[in-house]
Amino acid sequence: MNNIFDHRLKKNGFVKIISLRQIKTSDIVYLVKESGFDGFYIDAEHGIFSLREISDLSLSAKSNGMISWVRVPEARVSLVGPILDAGANGIIFPHVSDAHEALKAVQMCKYPPLGKRSMAALSAASLYQKSAAPRLKQERDDGVFVIAMIENAKGVENAQDIANVAGVNALMMGPMDLSFELGVPGQTNHALVIDATLKAAKAAQSAGIHFVVGEAGHELVDQLRALGAKIFTGGNDGSYLLSALTKAAMDFDGKLIG
């Protein structure tokens, strides 16, 4: 099993993914692939997904060589372990505030000695292929991406410490929650949010890890790319679908009314 993220990154020099909140069947995996995206993350913090649905989406993505991350609602072993065994190749941990919380996130995703993940030898995580335990450990440790999401003032303050935790692969911002935390609710392009984003990006660069550019950060794309950002997320499936349907309806109006 190769590292899907590294393969996708090497192909273009960057990766682009969307988030899934509405569509829960594996059909969306093929649509995302056909559209040209490198993968997706399942937003299980704001979307309603069962473990069965997460498994189906993750396994389909893995079989198609696509990135499949899951944003969990909380950092809990009984939640993260089954999601990884179900085939997800990355976990986004929300509301990470300090290095201690980042370390706990890593420990849930990695096997000993770096972490405390429990081993399930035969699982979707390895496409049900039989292999020796040491090899499975190495492949899965290498293949799981750990993303620490910064969404509050304390997380911004501790961004460098979070980035320096061994096993954290990337930092990512939660600009909406952060805007509320900073007293500018909904203003995701406010100077305070922008400053926080750039501070986190610089922390990631200093630590030699990735920075995930969210949709709200696209106005900063040139600055963030200069700081080494190579991961870019777009909107979610619901917003893209609504946008396409709205355009289709307007096209109909133009033809039928005009």
Secondary structure in CASP SS format (residue, H / E / C, confidence):
PFRMAT SS
TARGET T0000
AUTHOR 0000-0000-0000
METHOD secondary structure of the structure
MODEL  1
M C 1.00
N C 1.00
N C 1.00
I H 1.00
F H 1.00
D H 1.00
H H 1.00
R H 1.00
L H 1.00
K H 1.00
K H 1.00
N H 1.00
G C 1.00
F C 1.00
V E 1.00
K E 1.00
I E 1.00
I E 1.00
S E 1.00
L E 1.00
R C 1.00
Q C 1.00
I C 1.00
K C 1.00
T C 1.00
S C 1.00
D H 1.00
I H 1.00
V H 1.00
Y H 1.00
L H 1.00
V H 1.00
K H 1.00
E H 1.00
S H 1.00
G C 1.00
F C 1.00
D C 1.00
G E 1.00
F E 1.00
Y E 1.00
I E 1.00
D E 1.00
A C 1.00
E C 1.00
H C 1.00
G C 1.00
I C 1.00
F C 1.00
S C 1.00
L H 1.00
R H 1.00
E H 1.00
I H 1.00
S H 1.00
D H 1.00
L H 1.00
S H 1.00
L H 1.00
S H 1.00
A H 1.00
K H 1.00
S H 1.00
N C 1.00
G C 1.00
M C 1.00
I E 1.00
S E 1.00
W E 1.00
V E 1.00
R E 1.00
V C 1.00
P C 1.00
E C 1.00
A C 1.00
R C 1.00
V H 1.00
S H 1.00
L H 1.00
V H 1.00
G H 1.00
P H 1.00
I H 1.00
L H 1.00
D H 1.00
A C 1.00
G C 1.00
A C 1.00
N C 1.00
G E 1.00
I E 1.00
I E 1.00
F E 1.00
P C 1.00
H C 1.00
V C 1.00
S C 1.00
D C 1.00
A H 1.00
H H 1.00
E H 1.00
A H 1.00
L H 1.00
K H 1.00
A H 1.00
V H 1.00
Q H 1.00
M H 1.00
C H 1.00
K C 1.00
Y C 1.00
P C 1.00
P C 1.00
L C 1.00
G C 1.00
K C 1.00
R C 1.00
S C 1.00
M C 1.00
A C 1.00
A C 1.00
L C 1.00
S C 1.00
A H 1.00
A H 1.00
S H 1.00
L C 1.00
Y C 1.00
Q C 1.00
K C 1.00
S C 1.00
A C 1.00
A H 1.00
P H 1.00
R H 1.00
L H 1.00
K H 1.00
Q H 1.00
E H 1.00
R H 1.00
D H 1.00
D H 1.00
G H 1.00
V C 1.00
F E 1.00
V E 1.00
I E 1.00
A E 1.00
M E 1.00
I E 1.00
E C 1.00
N C 1.00
A H 1.00
K H 1.00
G H 1.00
V H 1.00
E H 1.00
N C 1.00
A H 1.00
Q H 1.00
D H 1.00
I H 1.00
A H 1.00
N C 1.00
V C 1.00
A C 1.00
G C 1.00
V C 1.00
N C 1.00
A E 1.00
L E 1.00
M E 1.00
M E 1.00
G C 1.00
P H 1.00
M H 1.00
D H 1.00
L H 1.00
S H 1.00
F H 1.00
E H 1.00
L C 1.00
G C 1.00
V C 1.00
P C 1.00
G C 1.00
Q C 1.00
T C 1.00
N C 1.00
H C 1.00
A H 1.00
L H 1.00
V H 1.00
I H 1.00
D H 1.00
A H 1.00
T H 1.00
L H 1.00
K H 1.00
A H 1.00
A H 1.00
K H 1.00
A H 1.00
A H 1.00
Q H 1.00
S H 1.00
A H 1.00
G C 1.00
I C 1.00
H E 1.00
F E 1.00
V E 1.00
V E 1.00
G C 1.00
E H 1.00
A H 1.00
G H 1.00
H H 1.00
E H 1.00
L H 1.00
V H 1.00
D H 1.00
Q H 1.00
L H 1.00
R H 1.00
A H 1.00
L C 1.00
G C 1.00
A C 1.00
K C 1.00
I E 1.00
F E 1.00
T E 1.00
G E 1.00
G E 1.00
N E 1.00
D H 1.00
G H 1.00
S H 1.00
Y H 1.00
L H 1.00
L H 1.00
S H 1.00
A H 1.00
L H 1.00
T H 1.00
K H 1.00
A H 1.00
A H 1.00
M H 1.00
D H 1.00
F H 1.00
D H 1.00
G H 1.00
K H 1.00
L H 1.00
I C 1.00
G C 1.00
END
